[in-house]
Amino acid sequence: MSAEVVQLPRGKRPTLDPMLSLTAPGMNSVNTVILERMQSEIPLIPRLAGHLISGGGKRLRPMLTLAGAELVGYQGDRHHKLAAAVEFIHTATLLHDDVVDGSELRRGKAAANIIFGNPATVLVGDFLFSRAFELMTEDGSLKVLKILSHASAVIAEGEVSQLTAQRQIKTSEEQYLHIIGAKTAALFAAASQISAVVAECSEEQERALEDYGRNLGVAFQLVDDAIDYDSDAAEMGKDQGDDFREGKMTLPVILAFARGDEEERKFWKAAVGGHRTSDQDLAHAIELIERHNALDDTRERAKHFAQRAIDAISIFPDSKARAAMAEAAQFAVARGY
């Protein structure tokens, strides 16, 4: 059964506003937990954690936990601490990612590793992981603990898979989807699913929320990878072409390489291998990607997964929460940052 896509007024782009409005009261409680639990007697820890946590991220993952709870009519408050745990897991992975990638920008400002150094950034990431597990164990649900701890392991596997696929021109679309399913979609899925667990929903409802989160996560990452080749750094909050210079085999590159002639493939092999990474090379890469409609097709695939996310929650009655979650899926595809 395919759910009807939410029809927005003509000319209106989908936004996160309905999701932000829906989850605002709960996010106040979540933010309180985050601020309390990132504190430490070691001053560097809250300073470094706060640099990223207060850095203007969308906080979409904890919002999924809150929105899911609204969708199923949960009346308790257990999900507030769990949503904070989700954000800590996400923040820890970002800190570790920036060290692995050698990133210089994160959310439009200097990455933590550039300011505080790699060792401190890795260790504060470990601290936040530990805080997340404290919050999970305080909740007391073995099922929730299993879901979030498994997601954490899958994310780490996804990051290692991406690392081993780096500079490997033969990476297939199937391998790529497996990588983003692990490194991004796993936490989206877990964040959504745990709201059904704390509300003691049916297995069908739990699976529906997990499917929503997983498909939304894939759509979100597909668009992120497209943005690296079609937006400027100011809008994106990171340097344009980071993925290109790091030799990451994302879908726009995979499609452009597959559709290119012999001369183009020769360029891609050199670029992905780290031998063609200048600004001029990046401009040529963007031109090849556009020539073969690789960005449009990447976004089309994202639309497919976004629709699957919307379909997944069609088992729930129409409501403000369901409409907000559907528009969030549309936003994931339409966004430019």
C-alpha positions as CSV (number, residue, x, y, z in Angstrom):
1,M,0.0,0.0,0.0
2,S,1.4,3.4,-1.0
3,A,0.6,6.3,1.2
4,E,-0.4,9.5,-0.5
5,V,2.5,12.1,-0.5
6,V,1.5,15.1,1.6
7,Q,0.3,17.8,-0.8
8,L,1.9,21.1,0.0
9,P,0.6,24.4,-1.2
10,R,1.8,25.2,-4.7
11,G,5.3,26.6,-4.8
12,K,6.0,25.7,-1.1
13,R,9.1,23.6,-0.5
14,P,8.9,21.0,2.2
15,T,10.5,22.1,5.5
16,L,11.3,20.6,8.9
17,D,9.0,23.2,10.5
18,P,6.1,20.8,11.3
19,M,8.6,18.4,12.8
20,L,10.2,21.1,14.8
21,S,6.9,22.3,16.1
22,L,5.7,18.8,16.9
23,T,8.8,17.9,18.9
24,A,9.6,21.4,20.5
25,P,8.3,20.6,24.0
26,G,10.1,17.3,24.1
27,M,13.3,18.7,22.7
28,N,13.5,21.2,25.5
29,S,13.6,18.2,27.9
30,V,16.1,16.4,25.7
31,N,18.4,19.4,25.5
32,T,18.3,19.7,29.3
33,V,19.5,16.0,29.5
34,I,22.2,16.7,26.9
35,L,23.6,19.7,28.7
36,E,23.6,17.9,32.1
37,R,25.2,14.7,30.8
38,M,28.0,16.4,28.8
39,Q,29.3,18.0,32.0
40,S,32.5,16.7,33.5
41,E,35.1,17.8,36.1
42,I,37.6,17.9,33.2
43,P,36.9,21.3,31.6
44,L,38.0,20.3,28.2
45,I,35.3,17.7,27.8
46,P,32.2,20.0,28.0
47,R,34.1,22.6,26.0
48,L,34.9,20.3,23.1
49,A,31.5,18.5,23.2
50,G,29.7,21.8,23.4
51,H,31.6,23.1,20.4
52,L,29.8,20.5,18.2
53,I,26.6,19.9,20.2
54,S,25.8,23.7,20.2
55,G,26.9,24.0,16.6
56,G,23.6,24.3,14.9
57,G,22.8,20.7,13.8
58,K,19.3,19.8,12.9
59,R,19.0,17.2,15.8
60,L,16.9,15.1,13.4
61,R,17.7,11.8,15.0
62,P,16.4,12.6,18.5
63,M,13.5,14.3,16.9
64,L,12.6,11.0,15.2
65,T,12.4,9.4,18.7
66,L,10.1,12.2,19.9
67,A,8.0,12.2,16.7
68,G,7.5,8.4,16.8
69,A,6.3,8.7,20.4
70,E,3.8,11.4,19.3
71,L,2.7,9.1,16.4
72,V,1.9,6.2,18.7
73,G,0.4,8.3,21.5
74,Y,3.0,7.6,24.1
75,Q,2.3,9.6,27.3
76,G,5.4,8.9,29.4
77,D,8.9,10.6,29.4
78,R,11.3,7.7,29.0
79,H,12.0,8.7,25.4
80,H,13.6,12.0,26.5
81,K,16.7,10.4,27.9
82,L,16.8,7.9,25.1
83,A,16.6,10.7,22.5
84,A,19.6,12.3,24.3
85,A,21.4,9.0,24.1
86,V,20.7,8.9,20.3
87,E,22.2,12.4,19.9
88,F,25.3,11.5,22.0
89,I,25.9,8.4,19.7
90,H,25.5,10.6,16.7
91,T,27.8,13.3,18.0
92,A,30.5,10.8,19.0
93,T,30.5,9.3,15.5
94,L,30.8,12.9,14.0
95,L,33.8,13.6,16.3
96,H,35.5,10.4,15.2
97,D,34.6,10.9,11.6
98,D,36.2,14.3,11.5
99,V,39.5,12.8,12.8
100,V,39.4,10.0,10.3
101,D,38.6,12.3,7.4
102,G,40.9,15.1,8.5
103,S,37.9,17.5,8.1
104,E,38.4,21.2,8.6
105,L,34.8,22.3,8.7
106,R,31.7,21.0,10.5
107,R,28.4,22.8,10.3
108,G,30.0,25.9,8.9
109,K,32.7,26.3,11.5
110,A,36.1,24.8,12.3
111,A,35.9,21.1,13.2
112,A,36.7,20.1,16.8
113,N,39.8,18.2,15.7
114,I,41.2,21.4,14.1
115,I,40.7,23.4,17.3
116,F,41.4,20.8,20.0
117,G,43.5,18.2,18.2
118,N,42.9,14.6,17.2
119,P,43.6,12.9,20.5
120,A,41.2,15.1,22.6
121,T,38.5,14.8,19.9
122,V,38.7,11.0,19.8
123,L,38.6,10.7,23.6
124,V,35.7,13.1,24.0
125,G,33.9,11.0,21.4
126,D,34.5,8.0,23.6
127,F,33.2,10.0,26.6
128,L,29.9,10.7,24.7
129,F,29.5,7.1,23.7
130,S,29.9,6.2,27.4
131,R,27.3,8.8,28.4
132,A,24.9,7.3,25.8
133,F,25.2,3.9,27.3
134,E,24.7,5.2,30.9
135,L,21.4,6.8,29.7
136,M,20.4,3.5,28.0
137,T,21.0,1.4,31.1
138,E,19.2,3.9,33.3
139,D,16.1,3.4,31.1
140,G,16.2,-0.3,32.2
141,S,14.8,-1.8,29.0
142,L,17.0,-4.7,27.7
143,K,15.3,-4.4,24.3
144,V,16.1,-0.7,24.0
145,L,19.7,-1.4,25.0
146,K,20.0,-4.1,22.4
147,I,18.6,-1.9,19.6
148,L,20.8,1.1,20.3
149,S,24.0,-0.9,21.1
150,H,23.5,-3.0,17.9
151,A,23.0,0.3,16.0
152,S,26.3,1.6,17.4
153,A,28.2,-1.5,16.3
154,V,26.6,-1.4,12.8
155,I,27.6,2.3,12.5
156,A,31.2,1.5,13.3
157,E,31.1,-1.4,10.8
158,G,29.7,1.0,8.2
159,E,32.5,3.5,8.8
160,V,35.1,0.8,8.5
161,S,33.4,-0.4,5.2
162,Q,33.5,3.1,3.9
163,L,37.2,3.4,4.8
164,T,38.1,0.2,3.0
165,A,36.0,1.3,-0.1
166,Q,37.8,4.7,-0.1
167,R,39.9,5.1,-3.3
168,Q,38.4,1.8,-4.7
169,I,37.0,2.7,-8.1
170,K,35.3,-0.6,-8.5
171,T,32.9,0.0,-5.6
172,S,29.4,-0.9,-6.8
173,E,26.1,0.8,-6.1
174,E,25.1,-2.2,-4.1
175,Q,28.2,-1.9,-1.9
176,Y,27.6,1.8,-1.5
177,L,24.0,1.4,-0.4
178,H,25.1,-1.2,2.1
179,I,27.7,1.3,3.5
180,I,25.2,4.1,3.9
181,G,22.6,1.7,5.3
182,A,25.0,1.0,8.1
183,K,26.8,4.3,8.7
184,T,23.7,6.5,8.5
185,A,20.4,4.7,8.3
186,A,21.0,2.3,11.2
187,L,20.8,5.1,13.8
188,F,17.8,6.7,12.0
189,A,16.1,3.3,12.2
190,A,17.0,2.7,15.9
191,A,16.0,6.2,16.9
192,S,12.5,5.7,15.3
193,Q,12.0,2.1,16.6
194,I,12.7,2.8,20.3
195,S,9.7,5.1,20.5
196,A,7.5,2.1,19.7
197,V,9.3,0.0,22.2
198,V,8.8,2.3,25.2
199,A,5.2,2.7,24.1
200,E,4.8,-1.1,24.1
201,C,3.4,-1.1,20.6
202,S,2.7,-4.1,18.4
203,E,5.5,-5.7,16.4
204,E,3.9,-4.4,13.2
205,Q,4.0,-0.8,14.5
206,E,7.5,-1.2,15.8
207,R,8.6,-2.5,12.4
208,A,6.8,0.3,10.6
209,L,8.7,2.9,12.6
210,E,12.0,1.1,12.1
211,D,11.3,1.0,8.3
212,Y,10.4,4.7,8.3
213,G,13.7,5.6,10.0
214,R,15.9,3.3,7.8
215,N,14.5,4.6,4.5
216,L,14.6,8.2,5.7
217,G,18.3,7.7,6.6
218,V,19.2,6.3,3.2
219,A,17.4,9.2,1.5
220,F,19.1,11.7,3.8
221,Q,22.6,10.3,3.0
222,L,22.0,10.1,-0.7
223,V,21.1,13.8,-0.8
224,D,24.1,14.6,1.4
225,D,26.4,12.9,-1.1
226,A,24.7,14.8,-4.0
227,I,25.1,18.1,-2.1
228,D,28.9,17.6,-2.0
229,Y,28.9,18.2,-5.8
230,D,26.1,20.8,-6.2
231,S,26.2,23.2,-3.3
232,D,28.6,25.8,-2.1
233,A,30.4,25.3,1.2
234,A,28.6,28.2,2.9
235,E,25.3,26.6,2.5
236,M,26.5,23.1,3.3
237,G,28.6,23.9,6.3
238,K,31.6,21.9,4.9
239,D,34.1,22.3,2.1
240,Q,32.6,21.5,-1.3
241,G,34.5,18.5,-2.8
242,D,35.5,16.9,0.5
243,D,34.2,13.6,-0.7
244,F,36.0,14.0,-4.0
245,R,39.4,14.8,-2.4
246,E,39.0,12.0,0.1
247,G,38.4,9.5,-2.8
248,K,35.0,8.5,-1.4
249,M,32.9,6.4,-3.8
250,T,29.5,8.0,-3.4
251,L,26.6,7.4,-5.8
252,P,27.2,10.5,-8.1
253,V,30.7,9.2,-8.8
254,I,29.7,5.6,-9.2
255,L,27.0,6.6,-11.8
256,A,29.3,9.0,-13.6
257,F,32.1,6.4,-13.8
258,A,29.8,3.7,-15.0
259,R,28.3,6.0,-17.8
260,G,31.6,7.6,-18.8
261,D,33.7,6.8,-21.9
262,E,37.3,5.5,-21.7
263,E,38.8,9.0,-21.3
264,E,36.4,9.9,-18.5
265,R,37.0,6.6,-16.7
266,K,40.7,7.3,-16.9
267,F,40.1,10.7,-15.1
268,W,38.0,9.1,-12.4
269,K,40.6,6.4,-11.7
270,A,43.2,9.0,-11.2
271,A,40.9,11.3,-9.2
272,V,39.6,8.5,-6.9
273,G,43.2,7.3,-6.6
274,G,44.2,10.7,-5.2
275,H,46.2,11.9,-8.2
276,R,43.7,14.5,-9.5
277,T,42.4,16.5,-6.6
278,S,42.9,20.2,-7.5
279,D,40.1,22.7,-7.7
280,Q,40.2,22.4,-11.5
281,D,39.9,18.6,-11.2
282,L,36.9,19.1,-8.9
283,A,35.3,21.4,-11.5
284,H,35.9,18.7,-14.2
285,A,34.4,16.0,-11.9
286,I,31.2,18.2,-11.4
287,E,31.0,18.7,-15.1
288,L,31.1,15.0,-15.8
289,I,28.6,14.2,-13.0
290,E,26.2,16.8,-14.5
291,R,26.8,15.5,-18.1
292,H,25.6,12.0,-17.1
293,N,22.7,13.2,-14.9
294,A,24.3,11.5,-11.9
295,L,23.0,14.2,-9.4
296,D,19.5,14.0,-10.7
297,D,19.5,10.3,-10.6
298,T,21.0,10.3,-7.1
299,R,18.1,12.5,-5.9
300,E,15.6,10.3,-7.8
301,R,16.8,7.3,-5.8
302,A,16.5,9.5,-2.6
303,K,12.9,10.2,-3.5
304,H,12.3,6.5,-3.8
305,F,13.5,5.8,-0.3
306,A,11.7,8.9,1.1
307,Q,8.5,7.5,-0.4
308,R,9.2,4.2,1.2
309,A,9.5,6.0,4.5
310,I,6.2,7.7,4.0
311,D,4.6,4.4,3.0
312,A,5.9,2.7,6.1
313,I,3.9,4.9,8.5
314,S,0.7,4.6,6.4
315,I,-0.4,1.9,8.9
316,F,-1.0,4.7,11.5
317,P,-4.1,6.9,11.4
318,D,-3.8,10.3,9.8
319,S,-2.5,12.8,12.4
320,K,-0.4,15.9,12.9
321,A,2.5,13.6,13.8
322,R,2.2,11.5,10.7
323,A,2.0,14.6,8.4
324,A,5.1,16.1,10.1
325,M,7.0,12.9,9.6
326,A,6.0,12.6,6.0
327,E,7.0,16.2,5.3
328,A,10.3,15.5,7.0
329,A,10.9,12.7,4.5
330,Q,10.1,15.1,1.6
331,F,12.4,17.7,3.2
332,A,15.3,15.2,3.3
333,V,15.1,15.0,-0.5
334,A,14.4,18.7,-1.3
335,R,17.0,20.3,1.0
336,G,20.1,22.0,-0.2
337,Y,22.1,21.8,3.0
